[in-house]
């Protein structure tokens, strides 16, 4: 489905050996992880990664970006099967991650496809794509949820929810970023999606903390990090999750909770 140049320009292999495979060209060279403020080029296409301060200044801004999607090397031999430029393992089966040539790793984005109204919260954890005007390569699962898996490319509404700190933007081998909601549903506007995204992220942070109010909240977080609503249904705890889901929806709709 993809043009060969939609693959990633940077695949970090580890602390001892860092290498970048340039696909059809069979060229391997030593590289560093994606560094904020640095410029990277691939097959004549160059992009500058925004600095941490530049990224922080864009938090809350709505920015349209052209996005494609990518899978692992078992589906496309030019894409990663191991670690990303952040050091995190690539998870094409999760709807919570994406690559970008302009945003530093660790950047958290809210994205919405106007054509389908579907929205997701993604973390940038890899480099690329370096082709045309594309600025995002979302995971295969994210593209499926956002509704452009078959088409391959879509123009998404995006908003930076969180800029990374130095540690989050750096390379840590086999790191595990904090969980994100991934796909969050369909919304008439990006603003509506943002309210739900914030509510879900608060629930996730609370449930993951030592002060988690209930096992139901923890179950919701676990379910969402493994693939969204389908996993919620698989837990068999739907009734236990209903109060949390109701509260989440009320927060998203900016309505008072009835007692």
HUCORDA-V409107 format. One record per backbone hydrogen bond with DSSP energy under -0.5 kcal/mol. CO is the residue of the C=O (numbers start at 1). NH is the residue of the N-H. Records with the same first field share a line. If there is no record, write none. Layout:
BEGIN
CO = NH / NH
END
This chain:
BEGIN
3 = 6
4 = 7
5 = 130
7 = 130
10 = 127
11 = 19
20 = 22 / 29
22 = 25
23 = 26
27 = 22
29 = 20
35 = 38
38 = 49
40 = 47
42 = 45
44 = 46
45 = 42
47 = 40 / 49
49 = 37
51 = 55
52 = 56
53 = 57
54 = 58
55 = 58
56 = 59
58 = 61 / 160
61 = 63 / 160
63 = 158
65 = 156
66 = 135 / 136
67 = 154
68 = 138
70 = 140
72 = 75 / 76
76 = 79
80 = 73
82 = 90
84 = 87
86 = 172
87 = 174
88 = 84
91 = 94
92 = 141
94 = 97 / 142
96 = 123
97 = 139
98 = 125 / 126
99 = 137
102 = 50
104 = 107
107 = 109 / 124
108 = 161 / 162
109 = 111 / 122
110 = 159
111 = 120
112 = 114 / 157
113 = 116 / 117
117 = 187
118 = 113
119 = 184 / 185
120 = 111 / 122
121 = 182
122 = 109
123 = 98 / 125
124 = 106
125 = 86
126 = 100
131 = 134
133 = 66
136 = 68
137 = 99
138 = 70
139 = 143
140 = 144
141 = 145
142 = 146
143 = 147 / 148 / 149
148 = 152
152 = 69
154 = 67 / 156
155 = 114
156 = 65
157 = 112
158 = 63
159 = 110 / 161
160 = 60
162 = 108
165 = 169
166 = 170
167 = 170
170 = 172
172 = 175
175 = 89
182 = 121
185 = 119
189 = 193
190 = 194
191 = 195
192 = 196
193 = 197
194 = 198
195 = 199
196 = 200
197 = 201
198 = 202
199 = 203
200 = 204
201 = 205
202 = 206
203 = 207
204 = 208
205 = 209
206 = 209
209 = 212
214 = 218
215 = 219
216 = 220
217 = 221
218 = 222
219 = 223
220 = 224
221 = 225
222 = 226
223 = 226 / 228
224 = 227 / 228
227 = 230
228 = 231 / 232
229 = 233
230 = 234
231 = 235
232 = 235 / 237
233 = 236
237 = 241
238 = 242
241 = 245
242 = 246
243 = 247
244 = 248
245 = 249
246 = 250
247 = 251
248 = 252
249 = 253
250 = 255
251 = 254
END
